[in-house]
Amino acid sequence: MKVNIRNSIAIVLLLISTYSCQKGEYVNLFSEFVEVYFDADKTALRNNGAGVFIAAKYNGKPIEWDITRKKIKVVPGKAKFEFYDTRNGKTVAEKDIDVQSDSKNAYTLFQPTMEAPVAFIDPDGQAAESPAPPGHIKVKVANYAQDLIPFEKLDIRVSISYYDVDWNEVIKEVGVIKDVKNSIDQATYHILPDGLPSPLPDLPSNYLFEFVDSNTGEVLLNHGGTNYSNMAFSPGSTDPLPVKNIFTLYMVSRETWGEAPPFIKKGGTFYEIATNILFAN
């Protein structure tokens, strides 16, 4: 019986191979799959608070994309990857790749807002930057939340928040990022004191942003009438941990779950300014 089953399988494989050859196509039935990595975490279609609206095609056909682990399994060879908006089927990005089993196949997509185009960026985009001086951080920030920040010219007041040995929260200002630009391409690095105490706190520290009109000194207020601030980033919570203490950040508008004093009201909807890490080294 087992011999008959093996013979049947062999016949089926032979027929498939023969049929493929008749069509002028070569099919390697024993090709190993290769994992190609596409990181969409930095796209609004993936990271928007409402759902995942991006999917992939491989050589014109939809393909399973483990978007959390960022990988697509394909066979080696020339391949065309298309990424599309699942709400309307529109292609938002394309990539032609000669997939190799012995090379790193990893790519990063960037789209700060739903209205922005999706682009491929170098995941090592700031690897050549010199490290921050000891006791400092080196920060670049782009503002894509202009709809919530009505200032013609924007400064960001940066503070650090941590818990001391007695578990009291400490918040202290460490500096100001002047003249914040509205795109990553225009943004520049700023060096600020890191504000960390000695010894270091047990829990990771957080950096907070407040938003100031460069021309008038007016501070952006929240729905409750006090200074609006957000938890911008936490170096100790990034993976891998930064070594050179260099960060590229971008800010976007994010609709919240409902009404609360710390949020920003726009029309009848409440929002927050979310700060995302594009690069951390």
N, C-alpha and C positions, 0 to 999 in steps of 0.2 A: 504493500500500500504506500509506504513512504517513498519507494522508488518511483512509483507512478506520479506522486505529487511533485517530486523533484523534476521529473521529466516534463510534466505539464508546465511548471514554472519556466523551465528552460525554453520550451516551445513558444510560450507567450513573449518572453524577452527577445527571442529570435525574430518573431513576427513584428514586434515593435521596431526593432533595429532595421529590419528589411524595409518596412513601410517608410521609415524616416529617410533611409538612403534613397528610396525611389523618389521621394519628394525633393532630393538634393539637399537635405539637411542632415547635419551630423549631430547625433544625440549621444552624449556620454552618460550612460546609465549609472556610472559609478563615481560621478563628480562629487567632491566634498563641498559642502556649503561653507561659505565665507560670511562672516558677520561684518556688515558695514554700519557704522555708527553715525546717526544724524541726531544732533542735540537741538531740539526745538523749544527747550525750556525758556529761552529768551525771546520768544515770539508772543505777540498778543493773541494769536490764534490758539496758542497752547496755554498761556498763562494770563487769564483774564478774569478769573473769579466766577465765571458763568458756565464754562464747559470747554471741551477740547474740540476745536473746529478745523483741525488740520489733519490730513491723511496723505498717503503716498501711493504712487504708481511706479511699477518697474517694467520698463520696456512696453509702456502703454497699457499695462493691466494693473488693477489695484492689487496691492500686496500687504501682507500683515506687517505692521510696524509696532514693535514693542516700544511705545513712546516713553514709557517710564525708564526702561533700561536703555533706550535710545537706539536699538539695533534692528536691522533688517537682514534676514538671511537670504543670500543669493548664491549662484554658482560663479566661479571666476570667469572673467572675460569682459568685453565691452558692454556697458549698461547705461541706460538712461533712466534717471530717477526724476519723477515729477511730484511736486507737492501741491495740494489743492485745498481750497476752502470747502469744507463739507456742506456748508449751507447753500452754496450755489454751484459747486463743481468747478469753479474758476481756478486755473493753474496760477499759483503765486510764486513758484520758484522751480528751476530746473537745474539738473547737474548731470553731465556726462562723465562717466568714470570708467577707466579700465581697471576692473576689480582684480586685485592680486591677492593670492592666499598668503604671501609672505611679506606683506607690507601693511602699514597702519592705514585703515580706511575709516577716518573719523572727520566729521564736518559739523560746523556750528551755524545755525540759522539765527538771524536777528531781525526783529520787527517790534519796535517799541510801542506802537499803537495799532489799532485795527485799521486805521486809514493809511498807515505807512506801508511801503513795499517790503517784501521779505527779501533779505540779502544774505549771502554767505559771508561770514567773517572769519578771520584767523583766530582760533582759540588761544593762540600765543601772542596776541596782538600787543601786549605790553611787556613781553618777556625781555626785551632789550633795554627797558627803562632801568636807570640806576636806582638802587634801593633808597628808601627814606633814611635820613640820618637817624642815629640812635635816639630813642625817646620821641620819635615823630611818626606821623603817618603822611602818606603822599596820596592825594585824592583828586580825582577828576569827576565832575558831575555835569550831566546834561539834563535840562528841564523839558520834558515832554508833557508837562501838566499845566501848560499855559492857560487852559480853560478855567483852572481853579486859582491860579496866581495872577492877579490882574495888573502886576507891576511891569512897567516898560523895561525897567532894569532891575535885576534881582541879585541880592546878596543872601547868603545862607549863614546863619549863626549856628555854630557847631558846639554842642555840649557832650560831655561823657556822663554816663549813668552807671553806677556800680554800687555794690553793698559792702560796707566796711566790716571790720571784725566783729562789731556788735550787731550786725545785720540791719543797720540803718542805711537807707538809700541816700547816696551822695550824688548830686548833680552839679557839675561845674562847667562853665564855658571854657573852651580850649582855643577858639579862634573863629575867624570869619572867612568864608569863601566869597570873594568879590566877583561881581559881574558874571554871573552864571549864564552860560550859553544854552541855546535851545536845541543843540544837536551834539552828538558824540564827536563828529568831525571838527566842530568848532571849539569844543571844550579843551581846557588846559589844566595841567596839574598844579595843585596847591599843596604846600607843605605846612602842616600844623603840628603842634605838640600833641602827643597821644593822650596826655592827661592821666595816665595810669599811676596809681599809688604804688608804694613799695612797703611791704610785700604785696604781690598781686592778689586781688580778691579771689575767693574760691569759685565764684560763679563768673561766667563770661560777662564782660562789660559791653554796653551798648552806646552807640553814638546817636544823638538826637539832633534833628534839624528844626530850626525856626526860620521863617521866611520874611525878609525885610526889603522894603522898597529902597533901592540904592539912592534915589533922588530925594526922598522925603524922610526916610527913617521910619515910615509907617510899617507896622508889623501885621502880617496876615492873621486874622482872627478866626476862631472857630464858631460853631453855632451857639455855644454858650457865652460868647463874648470875651473870651480870654485868648492869649496867644496860641495859635495853632502850632503844634509840634508833632513830629512823627518819629518813630524809632527807625532810623535810617539803615544802620547795619551793625553787625556784631562780628568783629574779626575772629573771635574765639569760637564762633559757631560755623565758620566756613570750612569746607572740606575740598581739598586739603587745606591745612592751616597755612596762612600766608607767612612767607619767610622775609620778603623784602618790604612788607607793609605798604604795598601799592594797591590802590583800588580805583576801578573805573565804575561809576554808578550812573544809573539813569532813573528819573522820576516820572511816574505816570499817574493819571487819574484812575481811581478805582471806586466803583459804586459799593456802598456798604450795605449791611443787613437791614438798616433802618435808622430811625432818628436817635441821636445821642449828642450831648453837648460837645464832646471832643471832635465831632465830624464837621465837615464843611457843607453847608446847604447851598444847592444851586437849583433854582426853580423849586420843584417839589421833591427833589431827590437829594440824598445825602451821600457824600463822597469822602474819601481820604486820599492823601498823596502817598502812594506806595513807592518806596525806593528799592530798586533791584540792583544786584551786583552783576555787572557784565564781565569784569575781570578782577581777580584777586591773586596777587603774587607775594 
